[in-house]
Amino acid sequence: MSPPADPSTPPASRRVRVRRVPDRGRYDKEVVHEILDATFLCHLGFVQQGQPYVIPTLFGRQDDALLIHGSAASRALQTATALPVCVTVTHLDGLVLARSLFNHSANYRSVMVLGQATEVEDATEKSAALQVISEHIIPGRWEEARAPNAKELRATTVLRLDLQESSAKIRTGPPVDDEEDLGLPVWAGVIPLTVHAGEPRRDPLVAEGVPLPRSVARWKTGPGDLAV
Ligand SMILES: Cc1cc2nc3c(=O)[nH]c(=O)nc-3n(C[C@H](O)[C@H](O)[C@H](O)COP(=O)(O)OP(=O)(O)OC[C@H]3O[C@@H](n4cnc5c(N)ncnc54)[C@H](O)[C@@H]3O)c2cc1C
């Protein structure tokens, strides 16, 4: 994780200013980008006819924008072009066990983005955006697998969401107990949590002699820790 951000970096708007435990809020682009680049799963929230929906989906980042793709028939992607969206990204880094149940917590890095998603309509831009998403998830794979054809591109919607109005929130460290609880004979501390890639499982239908590609070999160490 980056060193603590410059605390003077202001939020882009009042609605992305962290109010609950504000010293955990960060608004620097570098911090937001680093949290986004360490994963590729986000939750896309939008309201349709008064009903909120939150869809887990993959994403990529290009400069200061998120790129999200899916079926052109997807309700989420159709809706998101017309309505404001809220996207969150979360890393769960640990369970924080305090002496009191009230002070139990979690260590995490998260980002929330508010804005209006717009559709990437130009075919060349759409293909480039899909490459960005692919490279964000598994670098090198775009060059190894068959490229999308015209029909597949038509069947795919790509949305772009500017990261301008975003916030990060980060909790690290041990539990924060009440002074009077510190002497209690209760174990307290942190259970660290991480995501690990398992051993790749070859599709039995892959032709004899096809080697493990470089993208997969590199990914085995984890997307945030690539052995380049
Ligand atoms: C893994 C995980 C577990 C959590 N568990 C709990 C829990 O059990 N109970 C609980 O109360 N809270 C929990 N939180 C914190 C929670 O996400 C909210 O920050 C908190 O509930 C305050 O919500 P609020 O709407 O009052 O925030 P406010 O501070 O009023 O929100 C104002 C603005 O701050 C920003 N913001 C708020 N929260 C976040 C965030 N997490 N990431 C990025 N930007 C943010 C947004 O831009 C938001 O619009 C958890 C967070 C994570 C990542």
PDBQT file of the ligand as one rigid body, heavy atoms in Angstrom, charges set to zero:
ROOT
HETATM    1  C1  LIG A 301     -15.081  -4.786   4.406  1.00  0.00    +0.000 C 
HETATM    2  C2  LIG A 301     -15.814  -3.649   5.087  1.00  0.00    +0.000 A 
HETATM    3  C3  LIG A 301     -16.601  -3.911   6.183  1.00  0.00    +0.000 A 
HETATM    4  C4  LIG A 301     -17.296  -2.882   6.810  1.00  0.00    +0.000 A 
HETATM    5  N1  LIG A 301     -18.119  -3.187   7.853  1.00  0.00    +0.000 NA
HETATM    6  C5  LIG A 301     -18.864  -2.209   8.410  1.00  0.00    +0.000 A 
HETATM    7  C6  LIG A 301     -19.828  -2.530   9.425  1.00  0.00    +0.000 A 
HETATM    8  O1  LIG A 301     -20.019  -3.678   9.799  1.00  0.00    +0.000 OA
HETATM    9  N2  LIG A 301     -20.543  -1.513   9.956  1.00  0.00    +0.000 N 
HETATM   10  C7  LIG A 301     -20.367  -0.218   9.545  1.00  0.00    +0.000 A 
HETATM   11  O2  LIG A 301     -21.046   0.682  10.067  1.00  0.00    +0.000 OA
HETATM   12  N3  LIG A 301     -19.470   0.111   8.601  1.00  0.00    +0.000 NA
HETATM   13  C8  LIG A 301     -18.730  -0.862   8.017  1.00  0.00    +0.000 A 
HETATM   14  N4  LIG A 301     -17.821  -0.540   7.045  1.00  0.00    +0.000 N 
HETATM   15  C9  LIG A 301     -17.644   0.875   6.702  1.00  0.00    +0.000 C 
HETATM   16  C10 LIG A 301     -18.713   1.290   5.718  1.00  0.00    +0.000 C 
HETATM   17  O3  LIG A 301     -18.247   1.021   4.402  1.00  0.00    +0.000 OA
HETATM   18  C11 LIG A 301     -19.025   2.795   5.807  1.00  0.00    +0.000 C 
HETATM   19  O4  LIG A 301     -17.829   3.553   5.644  1.00  0.00    +0.000 OA
HETATM   20  C12 LIG A 301     -19.682   3.179   7.128  1.00  0.00    +0.000 C 
HETATM   21  O5  LIG A 301     -20.779   2.329   7.399  1.00  0.00    +0.000 OA
HETATM   22  C13 LIG A 301     -20.158   4.610   7.120  1.00  0.00    +0.000 C 
HETATM   23  O6  LIG A 301     -21.231   4.732   6.203  1.00  0.00    +0.000 OA
HETATM   24  P1  LIG A 301     -21.902   6.139   5.979  1.00  0.00    +0.000 P 
HETATM   25  O7  LIG A 301     -22.841   6.000   4.822  1.00  0.00    +0.000 OA
HETATM   26  O8  LIG A 301     -22.415   6.677   7.279  1.00  0.00    +0.000 OA
HETATM   27  O9  LIG A 301     -20.611   6.963   5.511  1.00  0.00    +0.000 OA
HETATM   28  P2  LIG A 301     -20.344   8.462   5.279  1.00  0.00    +0.000 P 
HETATM   29  O10 LIG A 301     -19.014   8.737   5.873  1.00  0.00    +0.000 OA
HETATM   30  O11 LIG A 301     -21.490   9.354   5.641  1.00  0.00    +0.000 OA
HETATM   31  O12 LIG A 301     -20.236   8.471   3.689  1.00  0.00    +0.000 OA
HETATM   32  C14 LIG A 301     -19.969   9.675   2.992  1.00  0.00    +0.000 C 
HETATM   33  C15 LIG A 301     -19.109   9.374   1.806  1.00  0.00    +0.000 C 
HETATM   34  O13 LIG A 301     -17.898   8.792   2.260  1.00  0.00    +0.000 OA
HETATM   35  C16 LIG A 301     -17.425   7.859   1.310  1.00  0.00    +0.000 C 
HETATM   36  N5  LIG A 301     -17.342   6.513   1.925  1.00  0.00    +0.000 N 
HETATM   37  C17 LIG A 301     -18.044   6.004   2.962  1.00  0.00    +0.000 A 
HETATM   38  N6  LIG A 301     -17.696   4.734   3.230  1.00  0.00    +0.000 NA
HETATM   39  C18 LIG A 301     -16.747   4.419   2.316  1.00  0.00    +0.000 A 
HETATM   40  C19 LIG A 301     -15.994   3.264   2.055  1.00  0.00    +0.000 A 
HETATM   41  N7  LIG A 301     -16.119   2.139   2.803  1.00  0.00    +0.000 N 
HETATM   42  N8  LIG A 301     -15.120   3.294   1.029  1.00  0.00    +0.000 NA
HETATM   43  C20 LIG A 301     -14.945   4.389   0.262  1.00  0.00    +0.000 A 
HETATM   44  N9  LIG A 301     -15.624   5.519   0.468  1.00  0.00    +0.000 NA
HETATM   45  C21 LIG A 301     -16.510   5.540   1.479  1.00  0.00    +0.000 A 
HETATM   46  C22 LIG A 301     -18.409   7.844   0.165  1.00  0.00    +0.000 C 
HETATM   47  O14 LIG A 301     -17.973   8.717  -0.839  1.00  0.00    +0.000 OA
HETATM   48  C23 LIG A 301     -19.679   8.362   0.835  1.00  0.00    +0.000 C 
HETATM   49  O15 LIG A 301     -20.538   8.925  -0.105  1.00  0.00    +0.000 OA
HETATM   50  C24 LIG A 301     -17.153  -1.543   6.374  1.00  0.00    +0.000 A 
HETATM   51  C25 LIG A 301     -16.337  -1.294   5.265  1.00  0.00    +0.000 A 
HETATM   52  C26 LIG A 301     -15.693  -2.329   4.609  1.00  0.00    +0.000 A 
HETATM   53  C27 LIG A 301     -14.882  -2.005   3.386  1.00  0.00    +0.000 C 
ENDROOT
TORSDOF 0
